[in-house]
Amino acid sequence: MTKRTGPPGTAAASPGTIRLAGTGAGTARSSPTRPGLHRRRLARLASEAVERCQLDLSGRTVLTEAATGAYEVTAVLAALAGACVYALARPTRYASSAELKSGTAELAKLAGVSGQIELVTDKSAEVIGAADIVTNSGQVRPIDADMVPLLKPSAVIPLMYESWEFRHQDLDLEACRSHGIIVAGTSETHPAVDVFSFLGPMAVKQLHDAGIAVYGSKIFVLCDNAFAPFIARYLRQSGAAAAAHATLTAACLRERWDAVLLALHPRAEPVLTAADARLLADQAPGAVLVQYWGDADRAALAAADVPVWPPQVPAPGHMGVLPCAVGPEAVVRLQAGGLKVGEVLANGLHQATAADLAFVQIL
C-alpha cells in the first residue's frame, strides 16, 4: 500500500522519525509491565489485524488518540493501513502528554510507520478540518456541536463499538446529521473482529477478581442485550452453573446464587435500583453483585449490605471491566474493525461490497 509522509500541510518527516507537536516527547518508556502488552507483540497483532480486515486507508487522514496499554495501537493501525494520522496526546489520568507521545512513538517505530503519525496536544480547527476519518476515541471526545462544523463535509465518524451501544455524551448525532456527517457503529460479531467472543473471558476475569471461583459456582447473568448468550455460554464452559435473565425477580433468585453479574443496557438512571438491592438482600443474601455493564445504585446496595464489585464505581454508561483486562487482542480487533468501518464510509456506501458492508452498522 502507498504510504504518504504525513498529514496534508505538514513538512515531510525524515525516515524513521516521528513528528511531535506541542510539548517535548520525553524519554521513551519501556513496554507496559504485563508481558502480553509488550510492544513488539502489539506491533505484530496490529499488523495481523490490518491483514485480517483487509484495511486500506491509503490517501486518508485519520484523527484519533494516543493512548496507553492496548489502546496504543489505534494510531499505529491506521498508519499500517496507509493513513496519515493525527494522534491527540493530551495528558490523561493514565499518562502525561510526554508519556503518551513516547509510547506511541516507540510502537510506531517497531511497526515501521513513524513518519506517518503526527502527535498533537491541541484539537485545533486545522487538525479537525484535515481529517477524513474521525474516531470517537477518548481523547477525541466529545464530538459535539462546536466540533462538528469544523469537519470537512466528506468526513466520516466510525464508532468503536456497536450502534446499539451508542452514548449521546460521546457524540452529537443531530449535529452530525445536520452537517451530512455519516456516523456508523462496528459489527463486533464480524468474523474478522469477533470481539463478542471475549465477553465471556472478561466476565470470568471480573468474577475471579471479585473472589468467585466460577468453576462450580452459580452465576446469575442479569442481561437484556446481545451480550447474554456469549457470557452465559462461556461461564458454563468454565464449569459454572449459569442462567441468563433480562429482569430481576424473586422467582429467578430462588437458587442459591454465588454472584449476580449485572449486564443491563445503561439508561439515564441506574438500571439496578434500590428495590433491586433490597430484593437481592432478601432473596440471595451474600450473593456478590458484579457490575459488568449498567449503572447500579451503590448507596442502596451498601444500605442493603449487598457485596459489590468492582470497588471503584465505573463511569456512567461504561463497563466495569475493559476488554484489555484479558489481554490486548480484543482491543486490537475492535480498533481495526472500527477503522475498517471508517474506510467503508469514506469510500462511499454506494461503492461498498457486501463483504465491506458486513462491518458497518449505520445509526
The 8 nearest C-alpha neighbors of each residue, nearest first, counted from 0:
[[1, 81, 2, 57, 80, 55, 56, 79],
 [2, 0, 57, 81, 3, 58, 82, 80],
 [1, 3, 81, 0, 57, 4, 82, 58],
 [4, 2, 5, 83, 1, 115, 58, 81],
 [3, 5, 115, 11, 114, 12, 2, 83],
 [6, 4, 115, 83, 3, 11, 7, 9],
 [5, 7, 83, 9, 60, 8, 84, 4],
 [8, 6, 9, 5, 129, 60, 83, 10],
 [7, 9, 6, 10, 5, 129, 11, 125],
 [10, 8, 7, 6, 11, 5, 12, 4],
 [9, 11, 12, 8, 5, 4, 7, 6],
 [12, 10, 4, 5, 9, 13, 114, 3],
 [13, 11, 114, 14, 4, 16, 10, 18],
 [12, 14, 16, 15, 11, 114, 17, 4],
 [15, 13, 16, 114, 12, 113, 17, 4],
 [14, 16, 113, 114, 13, 108, 17, 111],
 [17, 15, 113, 114, 14, 13, 12, 18],
 [16, 18, 113, 114, 19, 116, 104, 117],
 [17, 19, 117, 20, 12, 16, 118, 116],
 [18, 20, 118, 117, 17, 21, 119, 24],
 [19, 21, 119, 118, 18, 22, 120, 117],
 [20, 22, 120, 119, 19, 23, 121, 118],
 [23, 21, 20, 24, 97, 96, 19, 120],
 [24, 22, 25, 97, 21, 19, 20, 100],
 [25, 23, 97, 100, 101, 22, 26, 19],
 [26, 24, 97, 23, 101, 27, 98, 100],
 [25, 27, 28, 101, 24, 98, 97, 102],
 [28, 26, 101, 102, 25, 105, 29, 98],
 [29, 27, 26, 102, 101, 30, 98, 105],
 [28, 30, 31, 27, 102, 32, 38, 37],
 [29, 31, 37, 38, 32, 28, 36, 102],
 [32, 30, 33, 36, 37, 29, 68, 34],
 [31, 33, 34, 30, 36, 37, 29, 35],
 [34, 32, 35, 36, 31, 37, 30, 326],
 [35, 33, 36, 37, 32, 31, 30, 40],
 [34, 36, 33, 37, 326, 40, 327, 41],
 [37, 35, 34, 33, 31, 38, 41, 327],
 [38, 36, 30, 34, 40, 39, 35, 31],
 [37, 39, 41, 40, 30, 106, 42, 36],
 [38, 40, 42, 41, 37, 43, 109, 106],
 [39, 41, 43, 38, 37, 42, 44, 36],
 [42, 40, 38, 44, 43, 39, 45, 37],
 [41, 43, 45, 39, 40, 110, 44, 38],
 [44, 42, 40, 46, 45, 41, 47, 39],
 [45, 43, 41, 47, 46, 42, 48, 40],
 [46, 44, 48, 42, 43, 47, 76, 41],
 [47, 45, 43, 49, 48, 44, 42, 50],
 [46, 48, 44, 50, 45, 49, 51, 43],
 [49, 47, 51, 45, 50, 46, 52, 44],
 [50, 48, 54, 46, 52, 47, 51, 53],
 [49, 51, 53, 47, 48, 52, 46, 54],
 [50, 52, 48, 53, 49, 191, 47, 54],
 [51, 53, 54, 49, 50, 191, 48, 336],
 [54, 52, 50, 51, 49, 55, 339, 48],
 [53, 55, 49, 52, 339, 80, 56, 50],
 [56, 54, 80, 57, 53, 81, 342, 0],
 [57, 55, 82, 81, 80, 59, 342, 58],
 [58, 56, 81, 82, 59, 55, 1, 2],
 [57, 59, 82, 56, 60, 81, 3, 83],
 [60, 58, 82, 56, 57, 131, 83, 61],
 [59, 61, 83, 130, 131, 82, 84, 6],
 [62, 60, 132, 84, 130, 133, 131, 85],
 [63, 61, 133, 85, 130, 84, 86, 132],
 [62, 64, 86, 134, 133, 61, 85, 136],
 [65, 63, 86, 87, 138, 66, 136, 139],
 [64, 66, 88, 86, 87, 99, 71, 103],
 [67, 65, 71, 70, 99, 64, 68, 88],
 [66, 68, 71, 70, 69, 99, 65, 93],
 [69, 67, 70, 71, 31, 36, 66, 327],
 [68, 70, 327, 71, 72, 330, 323, 67],
 [69, 71, 72, 68, 66, 67, 73, 330],
 [72, 70, 66, 67, 69, 68, 73, 103],
 [71, 73, 75, 70, 74, 76, 69, 331],
 [74, 72, 76, 75, 71, 334, 70, 77],
 [73, 75, 77, 76, 72, 86, 78, 63],
 [74, 76, 78, 72, 77, 73, 107, 79],
 [77, 75, 79, 73, 78, 74, 45, 72],
 [78, 76, 80, 74, 75, 82, 79, 73],
 [77, 79, 82, 75, 81, 80, 76, 115],
 [80, 78, 76, 81, 77, 75, 112, 46],
 [81, 79, 55, 56, 77, 78, 54, 82],
 [80, 82, 57, 2, 78, 56, 79, 1],
 [83, 81, 78, 56, 59, 57, 77, 60],
 [82, 84, 60, 6, 115, 5, 78, 116],
 [85, 83, 116, 61, 60, 82, 62, 117],
 [84, 86, 62, 117, 118, 116, 61, 63],
 [87, 85, 64, 118, 63, 65, 119, 62],
 [88, 86, 64, 119, 65, 120, 118, 89],
 [89, 87, 65, 120, 96, 119, 99, 118],
 [88, 90, 120, 96, 87, 91, 138, 95],
 [91, 89, 95, 96, 94, 88, 92, 99],
 [90, 92, 93, 94, 95, 89, 96, 138],
 [93, 91, 94, 90, 95, 89, 96, 67],
 [94, 92, 91, 95, 67, 90, 66, 99],
 [95, 93, 91, 98, 92, 90, 99, 96],
 [96, 94, 90, 98, 97, 91, 99, 93],
 [95, 97, 90, 89, 99, 88, 98, 100],
 [96, 98, 24, 100, 25, 95, 99, 101],
 [99, 97, 95, 101, 100, 96, 94, 102],
 [100, 98, 96, 102, 97, 101, 88, 65],
 [99, 101, 97, 103, 98, 24, 102, 104],
 [100, 102, 27, 104, 98, 24, 103, 99],
 [103, 101, 105, 99, 104, 100, 98, 27],
 [102, 104, 106, 100, 105, 101, 107, 71],
 [103, 105, 101, 107, 102, 106, 100, 108],
 [104, 106, 108, 102, 103, 107, 101, 109],
 [107, 105, 109, 103, 108, 104, 38, 110],
 [108, 106, 113, 110, 104, 112, 109, 105],
 [107, 109, 111, 113, 105, 110, 106, 112],
 [110, 108, 106, 107, 111, 105, 42, 39],
 [111, 109, 107, 108, 42, 112, 106, 75],
 [110, 112, 108, 109, 113, 107, 15, 79],
 [113, 111, 107, 114, 115, 110, 108, 78],
 [114, 112, 17, 107, 108, 16, 15, 115],
 [113, 115, 17, 16, 4, 112, 12, 116],
 [114, 116, 5, 83, 4, 113, 112, 78],
 [117, 115, 84, 114, 85, 113, 83, 118],
 [116, 118, 85, 18, 19, 84, 86, 119],
 [117, 119, 86, 19, 20, 85, 87, 88],
 [120, 118, 20, 87, 121, 88, 21, 86],
 [119, 121, 89, 88, 87, 21, 122, 20],
 [120, 122, 123, 119, 87, 89, 21, 88],
 [123, 121, 126, 127, 120, 124, 87, 139],
 [122, 124, 126, 121, 125, 127, 128, 120],
 [123, 125, 127, 126, 128, 149, 122, 146],
 [126, 124, 128, 123, 127, 129, 122, 149],
 [125, 127, 123, 129, 128, 124, 122, 130],
 [128, 126, 124, 129, 125, 130, 150, 123],
 [127, 129, 150, 125, 126, 151, 149, 130],
 [130, 128, 126, 127, 125, 131, 60, 7],
 [131, 129, 60, 61, 132, 128, 127, 62],
 [130, 132, 154, 60, 59, 61, 155, 129],
 [133, 131, 61, 155, 130, 154, 156, 341],
 [134, 132, 62, 156, 61, 63, 155, 130],
 [135, 133, 63, 136, 157, 156, 158, 62],
 [134, 136, 158, 140, 139, 133, 137, 159],
 [135, 137, 139, 134, 138, 140, 64, 63],
 [136, 138, 140, 139, 135, 64, 141, 66],
 [137, 139, 64, 140, 136, 87, 89, 88],
 [140, 138, 136, 137, 135, 141, 63, 64],
 [141, 139, 142, 137, 138, 169, 135, 136],
 [140, 142, 169, 143, 170, 139, 168, 135],
 [143, 141, 170, 140, 146, 171, 169, 147],
 [142, 144, 171, 146, 145, 141, 170, 147],
 [143, 145, 147, 146, 174, 171, 148, 142],
 [146, 144, 143, 147, 148, 149, 142, 174],
 [145, 147, 143, 149, 144, 148, 142, 150],
 [146, 148, 149, 144, 150, 145, 143, 175],
 [149, 147, 150, 146, 145, 178, 144, 151],
 [150, 148, 147, 146, 128, 124, 127, 151],
 [151, 149, 128, 148, 147, 127, 154, 152],
 [150, 152, 154, 153, 128, 149, 129, 130],
 [153, 151, 154, 150, 180, 179, 178, 155],
 [152, 154, 151, 155, 131, 180, 345, 179],
 [155, 153, 131, 151, 152, 132, 180, 150],
 [156, 154, 132, 181, 180, 345, 182, 133],
 [155, 157, 182, 133, 134, 132, 181, 158],
 [158, 156, 341, 183, 134, 337, 340, 182],
 [159, 157, 184, 160, 135, 183, 337, 185],
 [158, 160, 337, 185, 334, 157, 333, 184],
 [159, 161, 185, 158, 184, 162, 164, 187],
 [162, 160, 184, 185, 164, 163, 186, 187],
 [161, 163, 184, 164, 165, 360, 362, 160],
 [162, 164, 165, 161, 184, 362, 160, 166],
 [165, 163, 162, 161, 166, 160, 264, 184],
 [166, 164, 162, 163, 167, 161, 160, 184],
 [167, 165, 168, 169, 164, 170, 316, 163],
 [168, 166, 169, 170, 171, 165, 172, 141],
 [167, 169, 166, 170, 141, 171, 143, 140],
 [170, 168, 141, 167, 166, 140, 142, 171],
 [169, 171, 142, 167, 143, 141, 168, 172],
 [172, 170, 143, 174, 173, 144, 142, 167],
 [171, 173, 175, 174, 170, 176, 167, 182],
 [172, 174, 176, 175, 171, 177, 144, 178],
 [175, 173, 177, 171, 172, 176, 144, 178],
 [176, 174, 180, 172, 178, 173, 177, 179],
 [175, 177, 179, 173, 178, 174, 180, 172],
 [176, 178, 174, 175, 179, 173, 180, 172],
 [179, 177, 175, 176, 180, 174, 152, 148],
 [178, 180, 176, 177, 175, 181, 152, 153],
 [181, 179, 175, 178, 155, 176, 154, 182],
 [180, 182, 155, 179, 156, 183, 175, 176],
 [183, 181, 156, 157, 155, 362, 180, 361],
 [184, 182, 361, 157, 360, 362, 158, 359],
 [183, 185, 162, 360, 158, 161, 160, 157],
 [184, 186, 161, 160, 359, 337, 360, 187],
 [187, 185, 358, 188, 189, 161, 359, 360],
 [186, 188, 194, 193, 189, 192, 185, 195],
 [187, 189, 193, 186, 195, 190, 194, 192],
 [188, 190, 192, 191, 193, 186, 187, 358],
 [191, 189, 193, 192, 188, 187, 194, 52],
 [190, 192, 189, 52, 51, 193, 332, 336],
 [191, 193, 332, 189, 190, 194, 187, 336],
 [194, 192, 188, 190, 189, 187, 195, 196],
 [193, 195, 187, 196, 329, 197, 192, 188],
 [196, 194, 197, 198, 193, 188, 187, 229],
 [195, 197, 194, 198, 193, 229, 199, 188],
 [196, 198, 195, 200, 199, 194, 201, 329],
 [199, 197, 201, 195, 196, 200, 230, 202],
 [198, 200, 230, 233, 202, 201, 197, 229],
 [199, 201, 203, 197, 202, 198, 204, 325],
 [202, 200, 204, 198, 199, 203, 197, 205],
 [203, 201, 199, 205, 200, 204, 206, 198],
 [202, 204, 200, 206, 205, 201, 207, 199],
 [205, 203, 201, 207, 202, 206, 200, 208],
 [204, 206, 208, 202, 207, 203, 201, 209],
 [205, 207, 209, 203, 211, 208, 204, 202],
 [208, 206, 211, 210, 204, 209, 205, 212],
 [207, 209, 205, 206, 210, 204, 211, 309],
 [210, 208, 206, 207, 211, 308, 205, 309],
 [209, 211, 207, 208, 212, 206, 205, 213],
 [212, 210, 207, 206, 213, 209, 216, 257],
 [211, 213, 214, 207, 210, 216, 206, 215],
 [214, 212, 216, 239, 211, 215, 238, 203],
 [215, 213, 238, 239, 216, 212, 237, 234],
 [214, 216, 239, 238, 213, 217, 240, 212],
 [217, 215, 213, 239, 214, 240, 257, 218],
 [216, 218, 240, 256, 257, 239, 241, 219],
 [217, 219, 241, 258, 256, 259, 257, 240],
 [218, 220, 259, 242, 241, 260, 243, 258],
 [221, 219, 243, 260, 222, 259, 242, 218],
 [222, 220, 261, 244, 245, 262, 260, 243],
 [221, 223, 262, 245, 263, 227, 224, 220],
 [224, 222, 245, 263, 264, 221, 227, 244],
 [223, 225, 226, 222, 227, 264, 263, 245],
 [224, 226, 227, 228, 223, 229, 222, 195],
 [225, 227, 224, 229, 228, 230, 198, 222],
 [228, 226, 230, 225, 229, 222, 231, 224],
 [229, 227, 231, 230, 232, 226, 225, 243],
 [228, 230, 232, 227, 226, 231, 199, 233],
 [231, 229, 199, 227, 233, 228, 232, 198],
 [232, 230, 234, 228, 233, 229, 241, 227],
 [231, 233, 235, 229, 234, 230, 228, 236],
 [234, 232, 236, 199, 235, 230, 231, 237],
 [233, 235, 237, 231, 236, 239, 232, 230],
 [236, 234, 239, 238, 232, 237, 233, 240],
 [235, 237, 233, 234, 238, 232, 239, 231],
 [238, 236, 234, 235, 239, 214, 233, 213],
 [237, 239, 214, 235, 236, 215, 234, 213],
 [240, 238, 235, 214, 216, 215, 213, 234],
 [239, 241, 217, 235, 218, 216, 238, 215],
 [242, 240, 218, 239, 219, 231, 217, 235],
 [241, 243, 219, 220, 231, 244, 218, 240],
 [242, 244, 220, 221, 219, 227, 231, 222],
 [245, 243, 221, 246, 222, 220, 242, 223],
 [244, 246, 223, 222, 221, 243, 247, 263],
 [247, 245, 244, 248, 221, 222, 223, 251],
 [246, 248, 251, 221, 249, 275, 245, 244],
 [249, 247, 251, 250, 246, 252, 278, 275],
 [248, 250, 252, 251, 282, 253, 278, 247],
 [249, 251, 248, 252, 253, 247, 254, 282],
 [252, 250, 248, 249, 253, 247, 254, 244],
 [251, 253, 249, 254, 250, 282, 283, 248],
 [254, 252, 250, 251, 255, 249, 282, 283],
 [253, 255, 252, 256, 251, 283, 217, 250],
 [256, 254, 283, 253, 257, 217, 252, 286],
 [255, 257, 217, 258, 254, 218, 286, 283],
 [256, 258, 286, 217, 218, 216, 287, 255],
 [259, 257, 287, 286, 218, 256, 288, 219],
 [258, 260, 219, 288, 220, 218, 289, 287],
 [259, 261, 289, 220, 221, 219, 288, 258],
 [260, 262, 290, 221, 291, 289, 263, 292],
 [263, 261, 292, 222, 291, 221, 293, 260],
 [264, 262, 222, 293, 223, 292, 261, 265],
 [263, 265, 293, 266, 223, 262, 224, 292],
 [266, 264, 293, 316, 263, 294, 270, 267],
 [267, 265, 268, 270, 269, 264, 316, 293],
 [266, 268, 269, 265, 270, 316, 315, 294],
 [267, 269, 266, 270, 294, 265, 272, 295],
 [270, 268, 294, 295, 271, 296, 272, 266],
 [269, 271, 294, 295, 272, 293, 268, 265],
 [272, 270, 295, 269, 275, 296, 294, 273],
 [273, 271, 275, 274, 296, 270, 269, 276],
 [272, 274, 276, 299, 275, 296, 277, 271],
 [275, 273, 277, 272, 276, 278, 271, 299],
 [274, 276, 278, 272, 273, 277, 271, 279],
 [277, 275, 273, 279, 300, 274, 278, 299],
 [276, 278, 280, 274, 279, 275, 303, 281],
 [279, 277, 275, 281, 276, 280, 282, 274],
 [280, 278, 283, 276, 282, 277, 281, 275],
 [279, 281, 284, 277, 278, 283, 282, 303],
 [282, 280, 278, 279, 283, 284, 277, 276],
 [281, 283, 279, 280, 278, 252, 284, 249],
 [284, 282, 279, 286, 280, 281, 285, 252],
 [285, 283, 280, 286, 281, 282, 279, 305],
 [284, 286, 287, 283, 305, 306, 280, 257],
 [285, 287, 258, 257, 284, 283, 256, 288],
 [288, 286, 258, 306, 307, 289, 259, 285],
 [287, 289, 307, 259, 258, 260, 306, 290],
 [290, 288, 260, 308, 307, 261, 291, 287],
 [291, 289, 261, 319, 292, 308, 260, 288],
 [290, 292, 319, 262, 261, 318, 289, 320],
 [293, 291, 262, 318, 290, 319, 263, 261],
 [292, 294, 265, 263, 264, 262, 316, 270],
 [293, 295, 269, 270, 315, 265, 316, 271],
 [296, 294, 271, 269, 297, 270, 272, 293],
 [297, 295, 299, 272, 298, 269, 271, 273],
 [296, 298, 300, 299, 295, 301, 307, 312],
 [299, 297, 301, 300, 296, 302, 273, 303],
 [298, 300, 302, 273, 301, 296, 297, 303],
 [301, 299, 297, 303, 305, 276, 302, 298],
 [300, 302, 304, 298, 303, 299, 305, 297],
 [301, 303, 299, 300, 304, 298, 305, 297],
 [302, 304, 300, 301, 305, 277, 280, 299],
 [305, 303, 301, 302, 300, 306, 280, 285],
 [304, 306, 300, 303, 301, 280, 307, 285],
 [307, 305, 287, 288, 304, 285, 286, 308],
 [308, 306, 288, 287, 289, 305, 309, 310],
 [309, 307, 289, 310, 209, 290, 288, 306],
 [308, 310, 311, 307, 290, 319, 312, 289],
 [309, 311, 308, 312, 307, 313, 209, 306],
 [312, 310, 309, 313, 308, 319, 314, 307],
 [311, 313, 310, 314, 309, 319, 297, 308],
 [314, 312, 319, 317, 311, 315, 318, 294],
 [313, 315, 317, 316, 312, 318, 294, 319],
 [316, 314, 317, 294, 313, 293, 265, 312],
 [315, 317, 265, 293, 314, 294, 318, 292],
 [318, 316, 314, 315, 313, 292, 319, 293],
 [317, 319, 292, 320, 291, 321, 313, 316],
 [318, 320, 291, 313, 290, 292, 317, 321],
 [321, 319, 318, 291, 205, 322, 324, 201],
 [320, 322, 323, 324, 318, 319, 201, 325],
 [321, 323, 324, 329, 325, 330, 201, 320],
 [322, 324, 326, 327, 325, 321, 330, 69],
 [325, 323, 322, 321, 326, 320, 201, 204],
 [324, 326, 323, 322, 201, 200, 204, 327],
 [327, 325, 323, 324, 328, 35, 36, 322],
 [326, 328, 69, 323, 330, 329, 331, 36],
 [327, 329, 331, 330, 326, 332, 44, 323],
 [330, 328, 332, 194, 331, 327, 322, 333],
 [331, 329, 333, 327, 332, 328, 334, 323],
 [332, 330, 328, 334, 329, 333, 335, 327],
 [331, 333, 192, 329, 335, 330, 334, 336],
 [332, 334, 336, 330, 335, 331, 192, 329],
 [333, 335, 337, 331, 336, 332, 73, 330],
 [336, 334, 338, 332, 333, 337, 331, 339],
 [337, 335, 339, 333, 334, 338, 192, 332],
 [338, 336, 159, 334, 340, 339, 335, 185],
 [337, 339, 341, 335, 340, 336, 334, 342],
 [340, 338, 342, 336, 341, 337, 54, 335],
 [341, 339, 337, 343, 338, 342, 359, 157],
 [342, 340, 338, 157, 344, 339, 343, 132],
 [341, 343, 339, 345, 340, 344, 346, 56],
 [344, 342, 340, 346, 341, 345, 339, 347],
 [345, 343, 347, 341, 346, 342, 348, 340],
 [344, 346, 342, 347, 343, 341, 155, 131],
 [347, 345, 343, 344, 342, 348, 350, 351],
 [348, 346, 344, 349, 345, 350, 343, 351],
 [347, 349, 351, 350, 344, 343, 346, 356],
 [348, 350, 347, 351, 346, 352, 344, 343],
 [351, 349, 348, 347, 352, 346, 343, 344],
 [352, 350, 348, 349, 355, 356, 343, 347],
 [351, 353, 355, 354, 356, 350, 348, 349],
 [352, 354, 356, 355, 357, 351, 358, 350],
 [353, 355, 352, 357, 356, 358, 351, 359],
 [356, 354, 352, 357, 353, 351, 358, 343],
 [355, 357, 353, 359, 358, 354, 352, 351],
 [356, 358, 354, 355, 359, 353, 189, 186],
 [357, 359, 186, 356, 355, 185, 340, 189],
 [360, 358, 356, 185, 340, 357, 186, 184],
 [361, 359, 184, 183, 185, 162, 186, 362],
 [362, 360, 183, 184, 359, 182, 162, 181],
 [361, 183, 162, 182, 360, 184, 163, 181]]
